[in-house]
Amino acid sequence: MKALDLVVFVPLLDDDDIAGNFEYPTLRQHVDARLKSMLRDQECSLFEEGPPLLEVFGQRKQRVEMVLAGLPVDA
């Protein structure tokens, strides 16, 4: 984790434009819930000494802009 400059988390959205393309939607929802718990609530203490966590949302263009704005200057 220390070798990473930034970790980007893209949670599921209600108006997800790719949701219909998945074979296991229930599994996808369970994985999303687990990741939210782990990342948002620091359940596993993954980022205590690691890179910053950036959660992005919105449509693709918005997410890209958020990632670019969140990149460390020296990355």
BELPE-V161321 format. One record per backbone hydrogen bond with DSSP energy under -0.5 kcal/mol. NH is the residue of the N-H (numbers start at 0). CO is the residue of the C=O. E is the energy in kcal/mol with one decimal. If there is no record, write none. Layout:
nh:NH co:CO e:E
nh:NH co:CO e:E
This chain:
nh:3 co:0 e:-1.5
nh:6 co:51 e:-2.4
nh:8 co:53 e:-2.8
nh:10 co:8 e:-0.6
nh:10 co:55 e:-0.6
nh:15 co:12 e:-1.1
nh:18 co:15 e:-0.7
nh:20 co:17 e:-1.9
nh:21 co:18 e:-1.2
nh:27 co:23 e:-2.3
nh:28 co:24 e:-2.0
nh:29 co:25 e:-2.1
nh:30 co:26 e:-2.6
nh:31 co:27 e:-2.2
nh:32 co:28 e:-2.2
nh:33 co:29 e:-2.2
nh:34 co:30 e:-2.7
nh:35 co:31 e:-2.5
nh:36 co:32 e:-2.0
nh:37 co:33 e:-2.6
nh:38 co:34 e:-3.1
nh:39 co:35 e:-2.1
nh:40 co:35 e:-0.8
nh:40 co:36 e:-0.9
nh:42 co:36 e:-1.0
nh:43 co:37 e:-0.7
nh:44 co:41 e:-1.0
nh:47 co:44 e:-0.7
nh:51 co:4 e:-0.6
nh:53 co:6 e:-3.1
nh:53 co:51 e:-0.5
nh:54 co:52 e:-0.5
nh:55 co:8 e:-2.5
nh:55 co:53 e:-0.6
nh:62 co:58 e:-2.3
nh:63 co:59 e:-2.5
nh:64 co:60 e:-2.2
nh:65 co:61 e:-2.3
nh:66 co:62 e:-2.4
nh:67 co:63 e:-2.7
nh:68 co:64 e:-2.2
nh:69 co:65 e:-1.4
nh:70 co:66 e:-0.9
nh:70 co:67 e:-0.5
nh:74 co:71 e:-1.7
